[in-house]
Amino acid sequence: MNLNIKNKELFSNIGLVLVAIIWGFAFIAIKFTVGSIPPFYTIAFRFIIASIALVVIFFNKLKQIKKEDLICGMVLGLFAYIGYLAQNIGLEYTTASNSSFLSVTDVVMVPFLYWAISKNRPDIYQISAGIIVMIGVGFLSLKENFTMGFGDLITLLGAFGFSMHMIYIDRYTEKIDPMILVIVQILTCAVLGGITAFLMEGAYDFSRLTKLSVFGILFLGFISTLITLSLQNICQKYTKPVNASLILSSQTIFATLFAITILKETLTIKMVVGCLLIFIGIILCQVKPNLFSHKSCHIDKEV
């Protein structure tokens, strides 16, 4: 039985790495939409596309949704939308590098928020791993000077939203079908996104679309939203949110690799050091406790 649980943890972690890879490429996809699709409509369209696909594929599951499922899914959708919305607003007032760095501060937030909500105290390995990952992301993202402004504070609010999203996925998937949660939260984000986009940016002019922006928004909708949120909800059923946040922080590594190979950005020593530190932080949480203590970073769940 324990071997079965460990295997599920392993495959769940592999699934989260796949999510990180896709999110890393999503930064490239967003580049394709810049100029054709405003930020608020980028969020709205990606969730509307994902919602349509989910309703078509999982139409029968809609009949199974109960009141509790609806409430829990809407809570997840609200936290996810706060994350995406704050991240996009923050980008209007801060640099992309600051935004990238602050967006992954959830690796530090999650252990302590999880502790406050679940009463499970993070161990020294998890805290150390989070700090190391943050330093690594700093090497990858930050330029010469870092100052906190309005955009930085809003981006931190986004990181808080993503942190709470991870923690409540962990709580809700223990008793609710992960795919039902995915359906409700994506539909919630689609409704909130559509309303916010119309209020903030007015009616969208579809004549602005280009072939590249269509590819970008379809990738964001089908792959970077539908597939990744489905994987995240399913995989987090068998792993701890602290662990998940560390693995998902590797999206910064993949975003850097894609930027170098596709956008032809220059590889620097600073980037290499940052990637190595992130990798070390993730490995520390995964391996170190098992080698030097009987405690694990995971919480075994009954399946």
N, C-alpha and C positions, 0 to 999 in steps of 0.2 A: 504493500500500500504506500509506504513512504517513497519507494522507488518511483511509483506511478506519479506521485505528487511532484517529486524532483524533476521528472521528465517533463511534466506540464510546465513547471517553472522555467526549465531550460528553453522549451519551445516558445513560451510566452516572451522570454527575454529576446529570443531571436526575432519574434514578431515585432517587438518594440524597436529593435535595431532597424528593421525594414521601414517602420514608421519614420524613424529619424532620417533615413536615407531619402525617403520621399519628401519629407519636410525640407531637407537640405536642397533638393532640386526645386522646391516650390519658390525659393528666393529667385531662381532663374525665371520661372514661369511668371512671377509677378513683374519682373523686368519687361516681359513681353507685352504686358497689359498697360504699362505706364504710358500715358498720353492718349490712350483710346478709352480706357475705363477708369473713372475716378475711384479713389480709395473706398468710399462707402458703398459704391455699386459693385466693386470687386468683392467685398464681403457678401453683399446681398446675392449676387449672381452665383457665387460658388455654393452657397447653401441652398438656393432655389434649385439649381441643377442637381445637387445631391438629393434633395427632397423628392423631386420628380422621379429620379431613378429608384429611390428606396420604396416609394409608394407602388411603383410598377412591379418591382422585384418581390417585395414582401407585403403585397396587398392583403393576403390572408392573415398576417400577423396583426393588422390594424384592428381586426375583430376581437383579438385577444387582449387588447389594451384595457386595463382596469384603472380605476381612479388613482390608486397608489402609484401605478406605473406612470400615469400622466403627470402627477405632481413631481415625482422623482426625476423624470426626464426633463421636465420644464426647469427644475432647479439646475440640472447639469447644463441645459441649453443657455440659461441665464448667465452662469459662470463662464461658459465658453465664449458667449457673445461679449461679455465684459472684457475678457482677455483680448479678443480680436479687435473690438472697437477702440479700447484704450491704446492698444499697440499702434493702430492706424492714426489715431488722433495725435499720439505722442510723436510720430514720425513727421508731423507737420511742424513741430516746434523743437526738434532735436535732431542730431545727426544720425545717420544709419548705423554708425559704429556704436554710438551710445545706446541706441534702441536695441541692437543685437545683444549687447552686453547685459542690459537691464532686463531684457525679456527672459533670460535664463537664470535670473536670481531666484527662480522657483526652486532651484536645487538647494538653496539655503532655507527658503521659506517653508517648503513642504515638510521637512522633519519636525519643525517646531509647531506648525499648524496641526500636523497629524498628531503630535503629542498632546496638544491642547484639546483636540476633539475626541481622540480615541483613548487617551491616557497611556499610550505606548511610547515610552521615552526612547529617542534615537540613541544608538550607541556611538562610541567614539569614532568608529570607522565610517559611519554614515556622515557624521558632522565633518570629519577630516576630508572625506571624499568630496563633499559639497564645496568646501573651501578651496580645495585643489582645482576642482572643475571651474569655479568662478575665476580663479587666477588665470587658468588656461584660456577661458573665454576672453578675459581682459587682454591677454597677449594677442588674440586673434582680432579683437574688435576695436579696442581703444587706440586713439591717436595720442598726440603729445599731451594735450590737456583735457581733463575731465571735470566739468562743473555741473552742478545740479540746477536745472531750471524747470520751468513749468512742464515742458515736454518730457523731461526725465521722470518727474513725479507721476505724470499720467501713465507713462510706460511701466513704472513700478506697480501702479494699480492694475495694469494688464497682467503682469506677472502674478499678482495676488489672485486674479480671476482664474488663471490657468492652474495655479496651485490648488485652489479650492475645487476646481473641476477634477483634478487627479484624485484628490482625497475622497470626494463624494462618489466618484466612479467605484473606488475600492469598497465603499460602504454599500452602495446600491446593488452592485453586481452579485453580492452574496445572496440576495433574495429575489432579484428580478432578472429576467432574460436580457442579456446584454444587447441583443439586436433590437428589442423593444425600446430600450433606453436610447439606442442610437437613433431610431426613427423619431422618437419624440423630441430629443434634444436638437436634432438637425432641423426638424420642422419649426421648432421654437426659434432657432437662430435665423431661419429663412424669413419668418414673419417679422421678427425684430429688425432684421437687416433691411428688408424691403421698406418698412415704415421709416426707419432712420435715414436710409439713402434718399427717399423721396423728399423728406422734410429738409435734409441738409443740402441736397444737390439738385432738387427739382426732377422733372421727368428726364429720363435718359434718351439721348439721341442715338439710335442704333446705327445710323449711317457712319458713325465714328469708328465702328468696328473694322479691324483689319484681319487678314488671315492669321497673322502671328498672335494678335490679341485673342482671337477666337480659340486658337490652340491653347494659349495660356490659361484662359478662363475655364475651358473644358478640362484641362489637366487639374486645375485647382478644385473644380467641382467634383469630378468623378474620382480622381486618384488621391489628391491631397486633402480632401474632405470626407468623401464617402468611404473610401477604403481605409484611410488612416484612423478615422474615428471608430470605425467598426473594429479594426484590429486593436486599437487602444482599449476599447471597452471589453473585448473578449480576453485580451492578454492580461489586463490588470485584475482579472478575476483570480489569477493564480500567482500574482506577485505583489509586492508591497509598493505603495505610492512613492515612498522615498527612493526605492530602487528604480522605479519607472522614471522618475524625474531625472535621475543621473544618466540612465541610458538614453533618454530622449534629448538630453543636452548635447549628445554627440551629433545632433543635426548641424551644429556649428562647424564641425569637422567636415561633414559632407558638403555643406554649403560652400566652404572654402575650396574643397577639391573640385566641385562643379564650376565655381567661378574661375579657377585656374585653367581647367580643361576646355570649358565652353566659352567663357567670356574673355579668356586669355589674360587674366590678371596675373601679376608677377608673384612668384613664390618667394617668400623671404624667410630668414632665420627665425624671425619673430613668429611667423605663422607656424613653422615647424615646432617650435617650443610650445606654443599654445595647444596644438593638436596633441602633442605628447602628454602634456599635463592633463588634458581632458581624458585621454585614454587611461592614464595612470589612476585618476580619480575613480573612474568607472570600475577598473579592475580591482582597486583597493576594496570597494564595497562588495564586489562579487566573490573575491578569492581570499583576501587576507583573513577575515574572521574564521573561515573554514580551516585555514592552515594553523592558526595560533590560538584558537579558542573553540569552545563548543557552541558558541553563539553564532547565529547566522543573521544576515541582513534581511532574510525573508521571514514572513509569518506563515507557517503552513496552514492552509485552509482545508476544511473538509470538502471533498468533491464527490 
